[in-house]
Amino acid sequence: MQSVLDVLDLALNLYTWLVIASAIISWLVAFNVINASNDVVRMVWDFLYRVTEPALRPIRKVMPNLGGIDVSPIILLLIIFFLQSVIARYLRPLVF
């Protein structure tokens, strides 16, 4: 059971970095720092969009419209940190 919790924690850490990378690349494309017509940039952006959008879409549906500000990645990161805290505080002691 300990190894399952370790893999789950590792997956949550990896997904955290994917959400952060997705937010950063969307900002860079929005401010024309990087060119979205570049094939490599488009492939990375598409990959990050496909990986993170299924988790971000339900949050965006619930969140009120804040204009041009998208806080759904922050909400998703808070949810991930909450899940990691629950695993560390409540599930790991049950395993030992």
ChimeraX commands (.cxc) that place a marker at each C-alpha (Angstrom):
marker #1 position 0.00,0.00,0.00 radius 0.5
marker #1 position 2.92,2.31,0.69 radius 0.5
marker #1 position 4.11,2.00,-2.91 radius 0.5
marker #1 position 0.63,2.87,-4.20 radius 0.5
marker #1 position 0.63,6.05,-2.11 radius 0.5
marker #1 position 4.14,6.87,-3.36 radius 0.5
marker #1 position 3.06,6.48,-6.99 radius 0.5
marker #1 position -0.07,8.57,-6.36 radius 0.5
marker #1 position 2.01,11.31,-4.72 radius 0.5
marker #1 position 4.48,11.23,-7.63 radius 0.5
marker #1 position 1.62,11.47,-10.15 radius 0.5
marker #1 position 0.16,14.45,-8.29 radius 0.5
marker #1 position 3.58,16.15,-8.26 radius 0.5
marker #1 position 3.99,15.55,-11.98 radius 0.5
marker #1 position 0.50,16.88,-12.71 radius 0.5
marker #1 position 1.28,19.96,-10.61 radius 0.5
marker #1 position 4.23,20.75,-12.87 radius 0.5
marker #1 position 2.12,20.11,-15.98 radius 0.5
marker #1 position -0.52,22.59,-14.77 radius 0.5
marker #1 position 2.17,25.19,-14.02 radius 0.5
marker #1 position 3.79,24.65,-17.44 radius 0.5
marker #1 position 0.40,24.93,-19.14 radius 0.5
marker #1 position -0.34,28.23,-17.42 radius 0.5
marker #1 position 3.10,29.63,-18.25 radius 0.5
marker #1 position 2.97,28.65,-21.92 radius 0.5
marker #1 position -0.53,30.09,-22.26 radius 0.5
marker #1 position 0.73,33.40,-20.84 radius 0.5
marker #1 position 3.73,33.39,-23.15 radius 0.5
marker #1 position 1.55,32.75,-26.19 radius 0.5
marker #1 position -1.02,35.35,-25.09 radius 0.5
marker #1 position 1.66,38.04,-24.73 radius 0.5
marker #1 position 3.37,37.02,-28.01 radius 0.5
marker #1 position 6.62,36.12,-26.26 radius 0.5
marker #1 position 6.69,32.83,-28.13 radius 0.5
marker #1 position 5.22,32.21,-31.55 radius 0.5
marker #1 position 2.21,29.86,-31.54 radius 0.5
marker #1 position 2.71,29.10,-35.24 radius 0.5
marker #1 position 6.00,27.33,-34.48 radius 0.5
marker #1 position 5.48,23.56,-34.78 radius 0.5
marker #1 position 7.34,22.67,-31.57 radius 0.5
marker #1 position 5.54,25.32,-29.53 radius 0.5
marker #1 position 2.21,24.22,-30.97 radius 0.5
marker #1 position 2.89,20.54,-30.14 radius 0.5
marker #1 position 3.92,21.34,-26.56 radius 0.5
marker #1 position 0.96,23.67,-26.09 radius 0.5
marker #1 position -1.44,21.08,-27.54 radius 0.5
marker #1 position -0.02,18.35,-25.30 radius 0.5
marker #1 position -0.32,20.49,-22.18 radius 0.5
marker #1 position -3.84,21.57,-23.18 radius 0.5
marker #1 position -4.97,17.96,-23.70 radius 0.5
marker #1 position -3.48,16.84,-20.40 radius 0.5
marker #1 position -4.76,19.67,-18.20 radius 0.5
marker #1 position -8.04,20.68,-19.82 radius 0.5
marker #1 position -10.11,17.71,-18.54 radius 0.5
marker #1 position -9.33,18.79,-14.97 radius 0.5
marker #1 position -9.62,22.53,-15.61 radius 0.5
marker #1 position -12.91,22.47,-17.57 radius 0.5
marker #1 position -15.18,21.54,-14.62 radius 0.5
marker #1 position -13.54,24.23,-12.49 radius 0.5
marker #1 position -14.08,26.82,-15.23 radius 0.5
marker #1 position -17.76,25.88,-15.44 radius 0.5
marker #1 position -18.25,26.52,-11.72 radius 0.5
marker #1 position -16.10,29.67,-11.46 radius 0.5
marker #1 position -17.74,33.03,-12.16 radius 0.5
marker #1 position -16.52,35.04,-15.14 radius 0.5
marker #1 position -13.62,37.22,-13.99 radius 0.5
marker #1 position -13.01,38.85,-17.34 radius 0.5
marker #1 position -9.68,37.91,-18.87 radius 0.5
marker #1 position -8.32,36.35,-15.69 radius 0.5
marker #1 position -8.33,32.56,-15.48 radius 0.5
marker #1 position -7.84,31.37,-11.90 radius 0.5
marker #1 position -8.80,27.76,-12.60 radius 0.5
marker #1 position -5.14,26.56,-12.58 radius 0.5
marker #1 position -4.73,28.07,-9.10 radius 0.5
marker #1 position -7.88,26.33,-7.88 radius 0.5
marker #1 position -6.68,23.04,-9.40 radius 0.5
marker #1 position -3.29,23.42,-7.72 radius 0.5
marker #1 position -5.01,24.05,-4.37 radius 0.5
marker #1 position -7.05,20.87,-4.87 radius 0.5
marker #1 position -3.90,18.91,-5.69 radius 0.5
marker #1 position -2.11,20.29,-2.61 radius 0.5
marker #1 position -5.14,19.39,-0.49 radius 0.5
marker #1 position -5.09,15.81,-1.82 radius 0.5
marker #1 position -1.37,15.52,-1.13 radius 0.5
marker #1 position -1.95,16.77,2.40 radius 0.5
marker #1 position -4.73,14.25,2.98 radius 0.5
marker #1 position -2.47,11.47,1.73 radius 0.5
marker #1 position 0.42,12.57,3.92 radius 0.5
marker #1 position -1.56,13.19,7.10 radius 0.5
marker #1 position -4.31,10.59,7.05 radius 0.5
marker #1 position -3.54,7.76,4.64 radius 0.5
marker #1 position 0.18,7.24,5.23 radius 0.5
marker #1 position -0.19,6.72,9.02 radius 0.5
marker #1 position -2.77,4.02,8.33 radius 0.5
marker #1 position -0.26,2.12,6.21 radius 0.5
marker #1 position 2.46,1.95,8.85 radius 0.5
marker link #1:1,2 radius 0.2
marker link #1:2,3 radius 0.2
marker link #1:3,4 radius 0.2
marker link #1:4,5 radius 0.2
marker link #1:5,6 radius 0.2
marker link #1:6,7 radius 0.2
marker link #1:7,8 radius 0.2
marker link #1:8,9 radius 0.2
marker link #1:9,10 radius 0.2
marker link #1:10,11 radius 0.2
marker link #1:11,12 radius 0.2
marker link #1:12,13 radius 0.2
marker link #1:13,14 radius 0.2
marker link #1:14,15 radius 0.2
marker link #1:15,16 radius 0.2
marker link #1:16,17 radius 0.2
marker link #1:17,18 radius 0.2
marker link #1:18,19 radius 0.2
marker link #1:19,20 radius 0.2
marker link #1:20,21 radius 0.2
marker link #1:21,22 radius 0.2
marker link #1:22,23 radius 0.2
marker link #1:23,24 radius 0.2
marker link #1:24,25 radius 0.2
marker link #1:25,26 radius 0.2
marker link #1:26,27 radius 0.2
marker link #1:27,28 radius 0.2
marker link #1:28,29 radius 0.2
marker link #1:29,30 radius 0.2
marker link #1:30,31 radius 0.2
marker link #1:31,32 radius 0.2
marker link #1:32,33 radius 0.2
marker link #1:33,34 radius 0.2
marker link #1:34,35 radius 0.2
marker link #1:35,36 radius 0.2
marker link #1:36,37 radius 0.2
marker link #1:37,38 radius 0.2
marker link #1:38,39 radius 0.2
marker link #1:39,40 radius 0.2
marker link #1:40,41 radius 0.2
marker link #1:41,42 radius 0.2
marker link #1:42,43 radius 0.2
marker link #1:43,44 radius 0.2
marker link #1:44,45 radius 0.2
marker link #1:45,46 radius 0.2
marker link #1:46,47 radius 0.2
marker link #1:47,48 radius 0.2
marker link #1:48,49 radius 0.2
marker link #1:49,50 radius 0.2
marker link #1:50,51 radius 0.2
marker link #1:51,52 radius 0.2
marker link #1:52,53 radius 0.2
marker link #1:53,54 radius 0.2
marker link #1:54,55 radius 0.2
marker link #1:55,56 radius 0.2
marker link #1:56,57 radius 0.2
marker link #1:57,58 radius 0.2
marker link #1:58,59 radius 0.2
marker link #1:59,60 radius 0.2
marker link #1:60,61 radius 0.2
marker link #1:61,62 radius 0.2
marker link #1:62,63 radius 0.2
marker link #1:63,64 radius 0.2
marker link #1:64,65 radius 0.2
marker link #1:65,66 radius 0.2
marker link #1:66,67 radius 0.2
marker link #1:67,68 radius 0.2
marker link #1:68,69 radius 0.2
marker link #1:69,70 radius 0.2
marker link #1:70,71 radius 0.2
marker link #1:71,72 radius 0.2
marker link #1:72,73 radius 0.2
marker link #1:73,74 radius 0.2
marker link #1:74,75 radius 0.2
marker link #1:75,76 radius 0.2
marker link #1:76,77 radius 0.2
marker link #1:77,78 radius 0.2
marker link #1:78,79 radius 0.2
marker link #1:79,80 radius 0.2
marker link #1:80,81 radius 0.2
marker link #1:81,82 radius 0.2
marker link #1:82,83 radius 0.2
marker link #1:83,84 radius 0.2
marker link #1:84,85 radius 0.2
marker link #1:85,86 radius 0.2
marker link #1:86,87 radius 0.2
marker link #1:87,88 radius 0.2
marker link #1:88,89 radius 0.2
marker link #1:89,90 radius 0.2
marker link #1:90,91 radius 0.2
marker link #1:91,92 radius 0.2
marker link #1:92,93 radius 0.2
marker link #1:93,94 radius 0.2
marker link #1:94,95 radius 0.2
marker link #1:95,96 radius 0.2
view
